[in-house]
Amino acid sequence: MELRLLPGISGPADLKALSLEELEQLAAEIRWSICDQISRTGGHLAPNLGVVELTIALHYVFDFGHDRLLFDVGHQCYPHKLLTGRLDMLPKLRKRGGMAGFPEPNESDYDLFSVGHAGTAISTAVGMARGDELNGEHFTDRNTSGRHVVSLIGDASIVNGLAMEGLNNAGTLKRQFLVVLNDNGMSIAKPQGAVAQYFDRVRLSDTYSGFRKAAKEFAKHVPGGNIAADLYHRMGEMSKAMLAEDAWFEKFGLVTVGPIDGHDIPTLVDFLNECKRFERPMVLHVKTVKGKGFEFAEGDATQFHSPPAFNVTEGSGKEKDFVSTGCRVELRKSGRSFTTAFSDALNELMREDDKVVACTAAMPDGTGITQVQHNFPDRTWDTGICESHAMDMMAGLAKTGFKPFFAVYSTFMQRAFDQIFQEISLQGLPVRLCLDRAGCVGGDGAVHQGFCDIGLLSVFPDACITAAMDESSLKAALAFMAGHDQGLSAVRYPRDNVSRLAEERFGPCPPFELGRSRPLVTHEEPDVAVLAYGTCGISAIEALDLLDGEYKVELHDARFAKPVDMSVVSRLLRSGVPILTVEDHSIRAGFGANVIEACNVAGLDSSKVMRLGMPERWIRQGSRQEQLEEIGIDAKSIARSIRTMLDTPTTTDGTSSDRRDADTSVTNC
């Protein structure tokens, strides 16, 4: 497609100079540009295609260089970024030095929060609304240059518990506050629960007589209800005509308008202009189509929510005609993923044991639960975007004698920390956490890095924290967890493909034993020992290949971050053998830290324990391999660290004389 308008948009001011007719052309160019780029690099496709017109209308009506725009969830921000002068960053989407896949304040002042989790925007918007009001900077009839506040809610994140808390508080505001509900009937998969079902049933009142009835009802619910009639008269005729009777949001004290067509730019502009002047909390309910504009994305919005790179061809073989009816789409496959391996292993467990049950929180495809749902519909649940509820539901199932497995991204598990504490660990219940996307996650960047799950879970008494090195060890870990009834257990694995290197070198993974590592390479008198946790074991094997016998390096697949295998650690340290721990987790409160703490408890000198892991700074988007190299846990870095440990003289306090600075991933204790 020839881009005639988009290259001239250096900011929203350029957008406002266009006619409504030109905005339609701009929408087509934005949609094509996003699809073209994601076909090359992967990224969030369907959610961004669905909000193109809505985002254009928002920037056309408001001035978000001055007003406030908060995203919930952040993966629908690509059109916003293109309208705020970042077209030049699009070719490196989700790569180093390119456009982040989520709002990122380091990129632009138009991005207020770096955000990738659901449910947050209403609460942060309420905070900004109150702050602007306290500063005397908010919009009123008397201060028309004041700031407006808008939160854009998408992909069913409105059902999140935090969103409910935010709505409850938003209803107490007495100033302009707009929640734009992007209702596309989807989260990442089909949304679950009673609230989602309500939106499926929403219909408009079709007689004007109902509008006056609605105005009277607002008097009962809107804060300061005695002025509801005045509010009604101050609303524009279009908004009155779309006033929703007995709307669900009305119960929270928010006037509700809509639903309206989220792909009709003139209508969106008219409604947003009316909402802009309304000095009370309001919801504008907008109906959109996830994946809008391209048949393949509309037809399978779940598959194309966040696809890898893909090819689109017609029968003629012509590439990049995304619009053609009947075009063929092929996702580019790079190998067998840990998620797929997990899915197959969990299916096998559920066939063997009818007490095994499973759930996910709105991520059936992302966590590999889709196949399990199909095969075991009565024992598998998608709870929607509500990790806290899912965690407690699993606790209830454990209490009734079942073996619950909760498949959840590491970065989303932390949203249910209190439930892990109170309803699972404190009760001694055997709930099993399957932590996908643990460690570095590549293009999703800092908002999704699984960097703290070991630290969070290690504080719980009797918690058992394992990690998988490959598919064979993942199956063994899950089998172990199925039989572990002494409390909380977890297995962590990355967003990556499984390697067969360890299995080819050392054979299939033997069964897991609580707190026991697996020796891979041993020596009678080793120069150094590497305790590798999870997939870092593969990198460690490759590091030994690079060293090519230069040193006698003992290598263990650590398997457990808690409890630590102290039989191995004690033997090595008492023999004077230095230890290098390697993990894809924060250097603080991770596997290596647990090793040192266990040494202290056992009265062992831990000064010869060096740790490799994620440093105390945020790791931005890029490929996962680039991130591993940056933090120093790839094969070359591990080999280099071994040389540093053995070739560099140490001081009396155990630190080397040329140790790297504190911002690296190496820590010597």
C-alpha positions as CSV (number, residue, x, y, z in Angstrom):
1,M,0.0,0.0,0.0
2,E,1.2,3.5,-0.8
3,L,1.4,5.6,2.4
4,R,0.1,9.0,1.5
5,L,-0.9,10.4,4.9
6,L,0.8,8.4,7.7
7,P,4.4,9.6,6.9
8,G,3.3,13.2,7.4
9,I,1.9,12.5,11.0
10,S,4.7,13.7,13.3
11,G,2.2,14.2,16.1
12,P,-1.5,14.6,16.9
13,A,-1.4,18.2,15.7
14,D,-0.9,16.9,12.1
15,L,-3.8,14.6,12.6
16,K,-6.2,17.4,13.5
17,A,-5.4,19.1,10.2
18,L,-7.0,16.3,8.3
19,S,-10.6,16.1,7.2
20,L,-12.9,13.3,8.4
21,E,-12.7,11.7,5.0
22,E,-8.9,11.7,5.1
23,L,-9.0,10.1,8.5
24,E,-10.6,7.0,6.8
25,Q,-7.6,6.8,4.5
26,L,-5.2,7.3,7.5
27,A,-6.9,4.4,9.3
28,A,-6.3,2.1,6.3
29,E,-2.6,3.1,6.2
30,I,-2.1,2.5,9.9
31,R,-3.9,-0.8,9.7
32,W,-1.7,-1.9,6.7
33,S,1.5,-0.7,8.3
34,I,0.9,-2.6,11.5
35,C,0.0,-5.8,9.7
36,D,3.0,-5.5,7.4
37,Q,5.4,-5.1,10.3
38,I,4.0,-7.8,12.4
39,S,4.1,-10.2,9.5
40,R,7.9,-9.6,9.6
41,T,8.6,-9.6,13.3
42,G,5.6,-10.8,15.2
43,G,3.7,-8.8,17.8
44,H,0.2,-8.0,18.9
45,L,-1.9,-7.8,15.8
46,A,-5.6,-8.4,16.3
47,P,-6.0,-6.1,19.3
48,N,-4.4,-3.2,17.5
49,L,-6.3,-3.7,14.3
50,G,-9.5,-3.4,16.3
51,V,-8.7,0.1,17.8
52,V,-7.4,2.0,14.8
53,E,-10.5,4.2,14.3
54,L,-11.1,4.6,18.0
55,T,-7.5,5.7,18.6
56,I,-7.6,8.2,15.7
57,A,-10.9,9.7,17.1
58,L,-9.4,10.0,20.6
59,H,-6.4,11.9,19.4
60,Y,-8.6,14.0,17.0
61,V,-10.8,15.2,19.9
62,F,-8.4,15.4,22.8
63,D,-4.9,16.8,23.2
64,F,-3.0,14.1,25.0
65,G,0.1,16.2,25.1
66,H,-1.8,18.0,27.8
67,D,-4.8,15.7,28.6
68,R,-4.3,12.2,30.2
69,L,-4.6,8.9,28.2
70,L,-4.1,5.7,30.1
71,F,-4.1,2.3,28.5
72,D,-5.6,-0.9,29.9
73,V,-4.3,-3.2,28.5
74,G,-1.1,-1.9,26.9
75,H,-0.9,-4.2,23.9
76,Q,-3.5,-2.1,22.0
77,C,-1.1,0.9,21.8
78,Y,0.4,0.5,18.3
79,P,-1.9,3.0,16.5
80,H,-1.4,5.5,19.4
81,K,2.4,5.2,18.9
82,L,2.1,5.8,15.2
83,L,-0.1,8.9,15.8
84,T,2.4,10.3,18.2
85,G,5.4,10.5,15.9
86,R,7.0,7.0,16.2
87,L,6.6,5.6,12.6
88,D,10.4,5.6,12.3
89,M,10.5,3.1,15.2
90,L,8.1,0.7,13.7
91,P,10.6,-1.3,11.6
92,K,12.3,-2.4,14.8
93,L,9.1,-3.3,16.7
94,R,9.8,-5.2,19.9
95,K,13.5,-5.1,19.0
96,R,16.5,-3.3,20.5
97,G,16.3,0.4,19.8
98,G,12.9,0.1,18.3
99,M,9.3,0.5,19.3
100,A,8.3,-1.3,22.6
101,G,5.2,-3.5,22.3
102,F,3.6,-1.7,25.3
103,P,3.3,2.0,26.3
104,E,6.8,3.2,27.3
105,P,7.5,6.6,28.9
106,N,11.1,6.4,27.9
107,E,9.9,6.5,24.3
108,S,7.5,9.4,24.5
109,D,5.7,11.8,26.9
110,Y,2.5,10.6,25.4
111,D,3.0,7.3,27.2
112,L,2.2,7.9,30.9
113,F,2.9,4.4,32.3
114,S,5.0,1.4,31.2
115,V,2.1,-1.1,31.4
116,G,1.5,-4.6,30.3
117,H,-0.9,-6.0,32.9
118,A,-4.6,-5.8,32.9
119,G,-6.9,-3.9,35.3
120,T,-4.7,-1.0,36.1
121,A,-5.8,2.0,34.0
122,I,-8.9,3.1,35.8
123,S,-7.1,3.2,39.2
124,T,-4.1,5.1,37.9
125,A,-6.5,7.5,36.0
126,V,-8.4,8.2,39.1
127,G,-5.1,9.0,40.8
128,M,-4.2,11.4,38.0
129,A,-7.7,12.9,38.0
130,R,-7.4,13.6,41.7
131,G,-3.9,15.0,41.4
132,D,-4.9,17.4,38.6
133,E,-7.9,18.5,40.7
134,L,-5.7,19.2,43.7
135,N,-3.3,21.2,41.5
136,G,-6.2,23.2,40.0
137,E,-5.4,21.9,36.6
138,H,-8.5,19.9,35.8
139,F,-11.1,20.7,33.1
140,T,-14.2,22.6,34.2
141,D,-16.6,25.0,32.6
142,R,-14.6,27.8,34.3
143,N,-11.2,26.2,33.3
144,T,-11.7,25.0,29.8
145,S,-8.0,24.7,29.2
146,G,-7.7,22.2,32.1
147,R,-6.8,18.6,31.7
148,H,-9.2,15.8,30.7
149,V,-8.7,12.3,31.8
150,V,-9.4,9.3,29.6
151,S,-8.7,5.6,30.2
152,L,-9.0,3.2,27.3
153,I,-10.1,-0.3,28.5
154,G,-9.7,-3.2,26.1
155,D,-9.6,-7.0,25.6
156,A,-12.0,-7.8,28.5
157,S,-9.7,-6.4,31.2
158,I,-12.8,-4.7,32.7
159,V,-13.6,-8.0,34.4
160,N,-10.4,-7.8,36.3
161,G,-10.9,-7.4,40.1
162,L,-8.7,-4.3,40.2
163,A,-10.8,-2.7,37.4
164,M,-13.8,-3.2,39.7
165,E,-12.1,-1.5,42.5
166,G,-11.1,1.4,40.2
167,L,-14.7,1.8,39.0
168,N,-16.0,1.8,42.5
169,N,-13.8,4.7,43.4
170,A,-14.2,6.5,40.0
171,G,-17.9,6.9,40.7
172,T,-17.1,9.2,43.6
173,L,-15.4,11.8,41.4
174,K,-17.1,15.1,40.7
175,R,-15.2,16.1,37.6
176,Q,-14.8,15.0,34.0
177,F,-13.6,11.4,33.8
178,L,-14.1,9.2,30.8
179,V,-13.7,5.5,30.6
180,V,-13.8,4.3,27.0
181,L,-14.7,0.6,27.0
182,N,-13.4,-1.1,23.9
183,D,-15.8,-4.0,23.8
184,N,-14.6,-6.5,21.2
185,G,-16.2,-9.6,22.8
186,M,-12.6,-11.0,23.4
187,S,-9.8,-10.9,25.8
188,I,-7.0,-12.9,24.4
189,A,-9.4,-15.8,24.1
190,K,-13.2,-15.7,24.5
191,P,-13.9,-13.8,27.8
192,Q,-15.3,-15.8,30.7
193,G,-17.8,-15.1,33.4
194,A,-21.0,-13.3,34.2
195,V,-19.7,-9.8,33.4
196,A,-18.6,-10.9,30.0
197,Q,-22.0,-12.5,29.4
198,Y,-23.7,-9.3,30.4
199,F,-21.9,-7.4,27.6
200,D,-23.0,-10.0,25.1
201,R,-26.6,-9.2,26.0
202,V,-26.3,-5.4,26.0
203,R,-28.9,-3.8,23.7
204,L,-29.9,-0.1,23.2
205,S,-33.1,1.4,24.3
206,D,-34.9,2.2,21.0
207,T,-37.5,4.7,22.1
208,Y,-36.8,8.3,23.1
209,S,-39.3,8.0,26.0
210,G,-36.9,5.7,27.7
211,F,-34.2,8.4,27.9
212,R,-36.1,10.5,30.4
213,K,-36.8,7.4,32.5
214,A,-33.0,6.8,32.5
215,A,-32.3,10.3,33.6
216,K,-34.6,9.9,36.6
217,E,-32.8,6.6,37.5
218,F,-29.5,8.4,37.5
219,A,-30.7,10.6,40.3
220,K,-30.7,7.5,42.5
221,H,-27.2,6.4,41.6
222,V,-25.0,9.3,40.4
223,P,-23.1,11.0,43.3
224,G,-24.9,14.3,44.0
225,G,-28.1,12.7,42.5
226,N,-30.1,15.9,43.0
227,I,-28.3,17.4,40.0
228,A,-28.8,14.4,37.7
229,A,-31.5,16.3,35.7
230,D,-29.1,19.1,35.1
231,L,-26.4,16.7,34.0
232,Y,-28.9,15.2,31.6
233,H,-29.8,18.5,30.1
234,R,-26.1,19.3,29.7
235,M,-25.5,16.2,27.7
236,G,-25.6,16.5,23.9
237,E,-28.6,15.2,22.0
238,M,-26.6,12.3,20.6
239,S,-25.5,11.1,24.0
240,K,-29.0,11.4,25.4
241,A,-30.2,9.3,22.4
242,M,-27.6,6.6,23.3
243,L,-28.1,6.7,27.1
244,A,-28.1,3.2,28.4
245,E,-30.9,2.3,30.7
246,D,-30.1,0.2,33.8
247,A,-26.5,0.1,32.6
248,W,-24.2,-2.1,34.7
249,F,-21.7,0.8,35.2
250,E,-24.5,3.0,36.5
251,K,-24.4,1.0,39.7
252,F,-20.9,2.3,40.2
253,G,-22.0,5.9,39.7
254,L,-20.8,6.3,36.1
255,V,-23.2,7.6,33.4
256,T,-23.2,5.1,30.6
257,V,-23.5,5.9,26.9
258,G,-23.6,3.4,24.0
259,P,-22.7,1.0,22.7
260,I,-21.6,2.8,19.5
261,D,-19.8,1.7,16.4
262,G,-16.1,1.8,17.1
263,H,-15.1,1.8,13.5
264,D,-17.3,4.8,12.4
265,I,-14.9,7.8,12.8
266,P,-17.5,10.6,12.4
267,T,-19.8,9.1,15.0
268,L,-16.8,8.5,17.4
269,V,-15.7,12.1,17.0
270,D,-19.2,13.5,17.7
271,F,-19.6,11.4,20.8
272,L,-16.1,12.1,22.2
273,N,-16.7,15.8,21.7
274,E,-19.8,15.5,23.9
275,C,-18.1,13.3,26.5
276,K,-15.2,15.8,26.6
277,R,-17.4,18.5,28.1
278,F,-19.3,16.3,30.5
279,E,-18.2,17.0,34.1
280,R,-19.0,13.7,35.7
281,P,-17.6,10.2,35.5
282,M,-18.8,8.6,32.3
283,V,-18.4,5.3,30.3
284,L,-18.5,5.4,26.6
285,H,-19.3,1.8,25.4
286,V,-17.7,1.2,22.0
287,K,-18.2,-2.0,20.0
288,T,-15.2,-3.0,17.9
289,V,-14.1,-6.1,15.9
290,K,-10.8,-7.6,17.1
291,G,-8.6,-8.1,14.0
292,K,-10.7,-5.6,12.0
293,G,-9.8,-5.1,8.4
294,F,-8.2,-8.4,7.5
295,E,-10.2,-11.5,7.0
296,F,-7.7,-13.9,8.5
297,A,-7.3,-11.8,11.7
298,E,-11.0,-11.3,12.2
299,G,-11.7,-15.0,11.6
300,D,-9.2,-16.2,14.2
301,A,-8.6,-13.3,16.6
302,T,-7.2,-15.6,19.2
303,Q,-4.5,-17.1,16.9
304,F,-3.7,-13.6,15.6
305,H,-3.8,-11.9,19.0
306,S,0.0,-12.0,19.2
307,P,1.3,-14.2,16.3
308,P,4.9,-14.8,15.3
309,A,6.0,-13.6,11.9
310,F,3.8,-14.9,9.1
311,N,3.4,-15.1,5.4
312,V,0.3,-14.1,3.5
313,T,-0.1,-15.3,-0.1
314,E,-2.8,-15.4,-2.7
315,G,-3.2,-18.2,-5.2
316,S,-1.1,-16.2,-7.6
317,G,1.7,-16.1,-5.0
318,K,1.5,-12.4,-4.6
319,E,2.7,-11.4,-1.2
320,K,1.4,-8.8,1.3
321,D,-2.1,-8.4,0.0
322,F,-3.6,-8.7,3.4
323,V,-7.1,-7.8,2.3
324,S,-7.8,-10.5,-0.4
325,T,-10.6,-12.9,0.3
326,G,-9.3,-16.4,0.5
327,C,-5.7,-15.5,1.1
328,R,-3.5,-18.1,2.7
329,V,-1.7,-17.3,6.0
330,E,1.2,-19.4,7.3
331,L,2.7,-18.7,10.7
332,R,6.5,-19.1,10.7
333,K,7.5,-21.9,13.1
334,S,10.9,-22.0,14.7
335,G,10.7,-25.2,16.7
336,R,8.9,-27.0,19.5
337,S,8.1,-24.6,22.3
338,F,8.1,-25.3,26.1
339,T,4.5,-24.3,26.1
340,T,3.6,-27.1,23.6
341,A,5.7,-29.5,25.5
342,F,3.9,-28.6,28.7
343,S,0.5,-29.0,27.0
344,D,1.4,-32.5,25.9
345,A,2.8,-33.5,29.3
346,L,-0.3,-32.2,31.1
347,N,-2.6,-34.0,28.8
348,E,-0.8,-37.2,29.6
349,L,-1.0,-36.6,33.3
350,M,-4.8,-35.9,33.1
351,R,-5.3,-39.1,31.1
352,E,-3.4,-41.1,33.8
353,D,-5.0,-39.5,36.9
354,D,-8.6,-38.3,37.0
355,K,-7.8,-36.2,40.1
356,V,-5.6,-33.9,38.1
357,V,-7.4,-30.6,37.2
358,A,-6.2,-27.5,35.4
359,C,-6.9,-23.8,34.9
360,T,-5.6,-20.7,33.3
361,A,-6.5,-17.0,33.6
362,A,-7.5,-15.9,30.1
363,M,-4.4,-17.4,28.5
364,P,-5.5,-20.8,27.2
365,D,-3.4,-20.6,24.0
366,G,-0.5,-18.8,25.7
367,T,-0.1,-21.4,28.4
368,G,-1.0,-24.5,26.3
369,I,-4.3,-25.2,28.1
370,T,-6.4,-25.1,24.9
371,Q,-5.7,-28.7,24.0
372,V,-6.4,-29.7,27.6
373,Q,-9.7,-27.8,27.6
374,H,-10.7,-29.7,24.5
375,N,-9.8,-33.1,25.9
376,F,-10.9,-32.6,29.5
377,P,-13.6,-29.9,29.5
378,D,-15.0,-31.0,32.8
379,R,-11.7,-30.7,34.6
380,T,-10.2,-27.6,32.9
381,W,-11.2,-24.0,33.4
382,D,-10.4,-20.6,31.9
383,T,-11.4,-18.1,34.7
384,G,-10.8,-14.9,32.6
385,I,-8.4,-12.1,33.6
386,C,-8.5,-12.8,37.3
387,E,-5.4,-14.6,38.7
388,S,-6.3,-14.0,42.3
389,H,-9.7,-15.8,41.8
390,A,-8.0,-18.6,39.9
391,M,-5.5,-19.2,42.6
392,D,-8.2,-19.4,45.3
393,M,-10.3,-21.6,43.1
394,M,-7.4,-24.0,42.8
395,A,-7.0,-23.9,46.6
396,G,-10.7,-24.9,46.9
397,L,-10.1,-27.8,44.5
398,A,-7.1,-28.9,46.5
399,K,-9.1,-28.8,49.7
400,T,-11.6,-31.2,48.1
401,G,-9.0,-33.8,47.2
402,F,-8.0,-32.8,43.6
403,K,-4.6,-32.1,42.2
404,P,-4.8,-28.6,40.7
405,F,-2.3,-27.3,38.1
406,F,-2.5,-23.6,37.5
407,A,-0.8,-22.6,34.2
408,V,0.1,-18.9,34.4
409,Y,2.8,-16.6,33.1
410,S,5.4,-15.9,35.8
411,T,4.7,-12.2,35.5
412,F,1.0,-12.7,36.1
413,M,1.5,-15.1,39.0
414,Q,2.7,-12.3,41.2
415,R,-0.7,-10.7,40.9
416,A,-2.0,-13.4,43.2
417,F,0.7,-13.3,45.8
418,D,-1.7,-12.8,48.7
419,Q,-3.8,-15.8,47.7
420,I,-0.7,-18.0,47.5
421,F,0.1,-16.9,51.0
422,Q,-3.3,-17.1,52.7
423,E,-5.3,-19.7,51.0
424,I,-2.6,-22.1,49.7
425,S,0.7,-22.0,51.7
426,L,-0.7,-21.1,55.1
427,Q,-3.2,-24.0,54.7
428,G,-0.5,-26.4,53.4
429,L,-2.5,-27.1,50.3
430,P,-0.8,-28.9,47.3
431,V,-1.5,-26.4,44.5
432,R,0.9,-26.7,41.5
433,L,2.0,-23.6,39.6
434,C,3.2,-24.0,36.1
435,L,5.2,-20.8,35.4
436,D,5.4,-20.1,31.7
437,R,7.5,-17.2,30.4
438,A,9.9,-17.4,33.4
439,G,13.0,-15.3,33.0
440,C,13.7,-13.2,29.9
441,V,10.8,-13.0,27.5
442,G,12.2,-11.3,24.4
443,G,10.1,-8.8,22.6
444,D,7.6,-8.2,25.4
445,G,10.3,-6.6,27.4
446,A,10.4,-5.4,31.0
447,V,6.6,-5.5,31.6
448,H,6.6,-9.3,31.1
449,Q,10.0,-10.4,32.4
450,G,9.6,-13.3,34.8
451,F,12.3,-12.1,37.1
452,C,11.0,-12.5,40.7
453,D,9.0,-15.8,41.0
454,I,11.7,-17.6,42.9
455,G,12.0,-14.8,45.4
456,L,8.3,-14.5,45.9
457,L,7.7,-18.2,46.4
458,S,10.8,-18.9,48.5
459,V,9.5,-17.1,51.5
460,F,6.7,-19.7,52.0
461,P,7.5,-22.6,54.3
462,D,7.6,-26.0,52.6
463,A,7.4,-24.4,49.1
464,C,9.0,-26.5,46.5
465,I,10.4,-24.6,43.4
466,T,11.7,-26.5,40.4
467,A,12.7,-25.6,36.9
468,A,12.8,-27.5,33.6
469,M,16.0,-27.6,31.5
470,D,14.3,-29.3,28.5
471,E,11.2,-31.3,27.5
472,S,12.4,-34.4,29.3
473,S,13.0,-32.6,32.6
474,L,9.7,-30.7,32.2
475,K,7.7,-34.0,32.0
476,A,9.7,-35.3,35.0
477,A,9.0,-32.2,37.0
478,L,5.2,-32.3,36.3
479,A,5.1,-36.0,37.3
480,F,6.9,-35.2,40.5
481,M,4.5,-32.3,41.3
482,A,1.5,-34.6,40.7
483,G,2.7,-36.8,43.5
484,H,3.9,-34.0,45.8
485,D,1.2,-33.4,48.4
486,Q,3.3,-31.6,51.1
487,G,2.3,-28.1,50.0
488,L,2.8,-25.5,47.2
489,S,5.0,-26.6,44.3
490,A,6.0,-24.7,41.1
491,V,7.9,-25.4,37.9
492,R,9.3,-22.6,35.8
493,Y,10.2,-22.7,32.1
494,P,10.9,-19.9,29.5
495,R,9.3,-18.5,26.4
496,D,11.6,-20.5,24.2
497,N,12.0,-23.7,22.2
498,V,13.1,-26.9,24.0
499,S,16.6,-28.2,23.3
500,R,17.5,-31.8,22.9
501,L,21.2,-31.2,23.7
502,A,21.1,-32.6,27.3
503,E,19.0,-35.6,26.3
504,E,21.3,-36.5,23.5
505,R,24.4,-36.1,25.7
506,F,23.2,-37.6,29.0
507,G,20.0,-39.5,28.2
508,P,16.4,-39.0,29.3
509,C,15.9,-37.1,32.5
510,P,15.5,-39.4,35.5
511,P,12.6,-38.9,38.0
512,F,12.8,-35.9,40.3
513,E,13.6,-36.4,43.9
514,L,12.8,-33.6,46.4
515,G,15.7,-31.3,46.8
516,R,18.1,-33.4,44.7
517,S,20.1,-32.1,41.7
518,R,21.2,-34.2,38.7
519,P,24.9,-34.5,38.1
520,L,25.7,-34.1,34.4
521,V,29.5,-33.9,34.3
522,T,31.6,-34.9,37.3
523,H,35.3,-35.0,38.1
524,E,37.3,-36.6,41.0
525,E,39.0,-33.3,41.7
526,P,37.1,-30.5,39.8
527,D,38.5,-27.1,39.4
528,V,35.1,-25.5,39.6
529,A,31.5,-26.6,39.7
530,V,28.5,-25.0,37.9
531,L,25.1,-25.4,39.4
532,A,22.8,-24.4,36.5
533,Y,19.1,-23.8,37.2
534,G,16.5,-24.5,34.4
535,T,17.5,-23.8,30.8
536,C,20.7,-22.3,31.9
537,G,21.9,-25.9,32.1
538,I,21.8,-26.0,28.3
539,S,23.9,-22.8,28.1
540,A,26.3,-24.4,30.6
541,I,26.7,-27.5,28.5
542,E,27.5,-25.2,25.5
543,A,30.0,-23.3,27.7
544,L,31.9,-26.4,28.6
545,D,32.1,-27.2,24.9
546,L,33.6,-23.7,24.4
547,L,36.2,-24.3,27.2
548,D,37.1,-27.6,25.4
549,G,38.7,-29.3,28.5
550,E,40.6,-26.2,29.5
551,Y,39.4,-26.8,33.1
552,K,37.9,-29.7,34.9
553,V,34.3,-28.3,35.3
554,E,31.7,-30.2,37.2
555,L,28.1,-29.5,36.0
556,H,24.9,-30.1,37.8
557,D,21.3,-29.6,36.7
558,A,20.2,-28.0,40.0
559,R,16.5,-28.7,39.5
560,F,15.4,-27.2,42.8
561,A,15.7,-23.6,43.9
562,K,14.0,-24.7,47.1
563,P,15.0,-26.9,48.8
564,V,18.6,-26.5,47.7
565,D,20.6,-29.7,47.2
566,M,23.0,-29.2,50.1
567,S,24.6,-32.6,49.8
568,V,26.3,-31.4,46.6
569,V,27.0,-27.8,47.8
570,S,28.5,-29.1,51.1
571,R,30.7,-31.6,49.3
572,L,32.1,-29.1,46.9
573,L,32.7,-26.3,49.4
574,R,34.3,-28.5,52.0
575,S,36.6,-29.7,49.3
576,G,37.6,-26.1,48.4
577,V,35.8,-26.2,45.0
578,P,34.4,-22.8,43.9
579,I,30.8,-22.8,42.8
580,L,29.2,-20.8,40.0
581,T,25.4,-20.7,40.1
582,V,23.5,-19.7,36.9
583,E,19.9,-18.7,36.6
584,D,17.4,-16.9,34.4
585,H,16.0,-14.9,37.4
586,S,16.9,-11.8,39.4
587,I,20.3,-12.0,41.1
588,R,18.5,-10.9,44.2
589,A,16.4,-13.5,46.0
590,G,16.9,-16.2,43.4
591,F,18.4,-19.6,43.2
592,G,22.0,-18.4,43.9
593,A,20.8,-16.4,46.9
594,N,19.0,-19.5,48.2
595,V,22.3,-21.4,47.9
596,I,24.1,-18.8,49.9
597,E,21.4,-18.7,52.6
598,A,21.5,-22.5,52.8
599,C,25.3,-22.3,53.2
600,N,25.0,-19.8,56.1
601,V,22.4,-22.0,57.8
602,A,24.8,-25.0,57.5
603,G,27.8,-23.0,58.7
604,L,29.6,-23.2,55.4
605,D,31.9,-20.5,54.0
606,S,30.0,-19.1,50.9
607,S,32.8,-16.8,49.8
608,K,33.6,-19.2,46.9
609,V,30.1,-19.0,45.5
610,M,29.7,-16.7,42.5
611,R,26.3,-16.0,41.0
612,L,25.1,-15.2,37.5
613,G,21.6,-13.9,37.0
614,M,19.5,-10.9,36.0
615,P,21.0,-7.7,37.3
616,E,19.2,-5.0,39.3
617,R,18.0,-3.0,36.3
618,W,15.2,-3.4,33.8
619,I,15.9,-5.5,30.7
620,R,14.2,-3.9,27.7
621,Q,12.8,-5.5,24.6
622,G,14.9,-7.5,22.2
623,S,15.4,-11.1,21.3
624,R,15.6,-13.5,24.2
625,Q,19.2,-14.5,23.0
626,E,20.2,-10.8,23.1
627,Q,18.8,-10.5,26.6
628,L,20.7,-13.6,27.8
629,E,23.9,-12.1,26.3
630,E,23.2,-8.7,27.9
631,I,22.9,-10.2,31.4
632,G,25.7,-12.6,31.0
633,I,24.1,-16.0,31.1
634,D,24.6,-17.2,27.6
635,A,27.2,-19.9,26.8
636,K,30.1,-17.4,26.0
637,S,29.4,-15.4,29.2
638,I,29.4,-18.5,31.4
639,A,32.7,-19.7,29.9
640,R,34.1,-16.2,30.4
641,S,33.0,-16.2,34.1
642,I,34.6,-19.6,34.7
643,R,37.9,-18.3,33.3
644,T,37.5,-15.2,35.5
645,M,36.9,-17.3,38.6
646,L,39.9,-19.6,38.0
647,D,42.4,-17.2,36.4
648,T,42.0,-14.0,38.5
649,P,43.7,-13.7,41.9
650,T,41.3,-13.1,44.7
651,T,41.6,-10.7,47.6
652,T,41.2,-11.8,51.2
653,D,37.5,-11.0,51.2
654,G,37.0,-13.5,48.3
655,T,36.3,-10.9,45.6
656,S,38.5,-10.8,42.5
657,S,40.8,-8.0,41.8
658,D,39.2,-7.1,38.4
659,R,35.6,-8.1,39.2
660,R,32.9,-6.4,37.0
661,D,31.0,-3.6,38.4
662,A,27.7,-4.0,40.4
663,D,25.5,-3.4,37.4
664,T,26.4,-6.7,35.9
665,S,24.8,-10.0,36.6
666,V,27.9,-11.4,38.4
667,T,28.0,-11.3,42.2
668,N,30.7,-12.8,44.3
669,C,29.8,-13.5,48.0
